[in-house]
Amino acid sequence: MLRKFFTVFSSADAATRVLQETFGYPRFRGLQQDIVNHVIAGDDALVLMPTGGGKSLCYQIPALVRQQQSGGITLVISPLIALMHDQVRALHEVGVAADFLNSSQNLDETRAVERRVRQGDTCLLYAAPERVNTARFLELLDDLYAQNRLALFAIDEAHCVSQWGHDFRPEYRQLTLLHQRYHSVPRIALTATADALTRADIIERLHLQEARLFVSSFDRPNIRYQIVEKNDARKQLLQFIGQEHEGEAGIIYCQSRKKVEDTAEWLCMQGIDALPYHAGLPAATRQQHQERFLREDGLVMTATIAFGMGIDKPDVRFVAHLDLPKNIEGYYQETGRAGRDGEAADAWMAYGLADVINQRRMIDESPASEDYKQVMRGKLDALLALAEAADCRRQRLLAYFGEASEPCGNCDNCLHPPSTWDATQAAQKLLSCIYRVQKMSGITFGAGHLIDILRGKSTDKMAQFGHETLSTFGIGSDLSEIQWRSVVRQLLAMGALRTDASAFNTLQMTPQSRDILQGAQTLTLRTHERPARTRRSPASRTAEASLAKTAALADLDAASIQRFHALRVWRGKVAQQHNLPAFVIFHDSTLRDIAHHNPPTPEALAQISGIGQKKLMAYGEEVLRVCQRADAEGA
């Protein structure tokens, strides 16, 4: 027991040294230290930590410490080639020996990496799950295992292993062989999003029953959540970007590839620099667009969900959805790509009746089993409840992941509480209309025709089916078409209506409909209109945009601000020379600390968070010169 105590103690010291000397951070955040010490000790772990919470350090530091202890290598399973490249380049910047093996390499490059691995010249090796399952790769692992040189397996984006997750990848299921074939090697599985069902599936599929579960808070307090009712979504998006994020980096998610391309083209016509990204584009084009997004300031990426996993760009100031995601996990993962630097960011979504119908139709028409469809319907219902909520968005979002919280004060419902109304009678009119139409015609109809009946609108279809004679014809003329569509959407969201995909998305009643019709349930719904935002003056918008970009500059004096801007210009040139994203050189937060403290010596510069030994040696003298020049020019 005493020996183990001293081993853990010395490992903790080693981990802290690596954190400070290699990565340049003075202390661990949140659960990081507990996770790192647990994994260094050779135990399995399942880690749930939000995007931007520092998941990578939870396996990178154990990899370095365990290599120091035993000379072993850490295998990191990562789902995307671009993600591997970025992480390996970032590790090289801090002086860590890392490599990747994937389909972007030719045979000579592959052999060179394998040679470095066998010679012990690599600490972390990144590979896709498809590569891990090949005979050639398993032979390499077998040899390392026989030499006791496998230190750790890190399974990143572990939600991909679960059929209940938002990004299921069958190749991840085969990773069970790591435990079966190399049972003495510790494993850490990591993800930013997994509800209770997905967590249980990850544990079962990866045989992590003995692993310790680490769950960090899912709260991202710097992100403001806003969901608006669709009413010319493009115009709404343009207004949102223009008022809140002009000239700033953002991601816009669309459901279809065509919509991605059309939206990017339209944004460019409006003067917004936008690029499309989806799986149908040539690989070279996707790579070029992703590289530009990571390296250039102010670019907007319009994309399907094919884009974003592992994107480490810290200064994405907004994520927008023009179409409803499939579930809360997907929504949380995608919105989490905003504000990784901890500064103010927005998650904005436009949502309408067609979104509800389309998502339900895709589930109903899926070839999956009925059990699977039922789970997916439940996940969609949870997202719809979030979209229609009149209370705090963040409370509902966190509650989905089992986390209790207080109203946040930083979502649209907290900032501008929506008005509600007693919609019981309106719902009864709609449901009665559906019942009478079906009784008269033997079939029911879609929302448009039913609303026409309620509003007493004479059309060719009305005359064709004789629906002008119904007792419900015109009884809803007190509500506009937009108001009726809002009622239909909210009834669909709460399960009091359903659509029949096999019958052209016609509206059908559910068991819950009877309670409403019979008056056993009172219905309170949001009004279809949101309170208008207070229109800000151009000067106010400019000031707020400037503050969002460099929030901490408010505490800096004029000389510090001048140093900060000079450092950003220098960083941009260095990043271009090294063919790296600027944030890989230094984050804005590190530049601000340098500008504020204005360290006079390399020793003082080493005390700044984010400056490890390798970066100090590579850039220290230049950083000090940039600050000195900025001071001289401002004198």
Secondary structure, 3 states (H helix, E strand, C coil): CHHHHHHHHHHHHHHHHHHHHCCCCCCCCCCHHHHHHHHHCCCCEEEECCCCCCCCHHHHHHHHHHHHHHCCEEEEECCCHHHHHHHHHHHHHCCCCEEEECCCCCHHHHHHHHHHHHHCCCCEEEECHHHHCCHHHHHHHHHHHHCCCEEEEEECCHHHHCCCCCCCCHHHHCCHHHHHHCCCCCEEEEECCCCHHHHHHHHHHCCCCCCEEEECCCCCCCEEEEEEECCCHHHHHHHHHHHHCCCCCEEEECCCHHHHHHHHHHHHHCCCCEEEECCCCCHHHHHHHHHHHHHCCCCEEEECCCCCCCCCCCCCCEEEECCCCCCHHHHHHHHCCCCCCCCCEEEEEEECHHHHHHHHHHHHCCCCCHHHHHHHHHHHHHHHHHHHCCCCHHHHHHHHCCCCCCCCCCEHHHHCCCCEEECHHHHHHHHHHHHHHHHHHCCCCCHHHHHHHHCCCCCHHHHHHCHHHCCCCCCCCCCCHHHHHHHHHHHHHHCCEEEEHHHCCEEEECHHHHHHHCCCCCCEEECCCCCCCCCCCHHHHHHHHHHHHCHHHHHCCHHHHHHHHHHHHHHHHHHHHHCCCHHHHCCHHHHHHHHHHCCCCHHHHCCCCCCCHHHHHHHHHHHHHHHHHHHHHHC
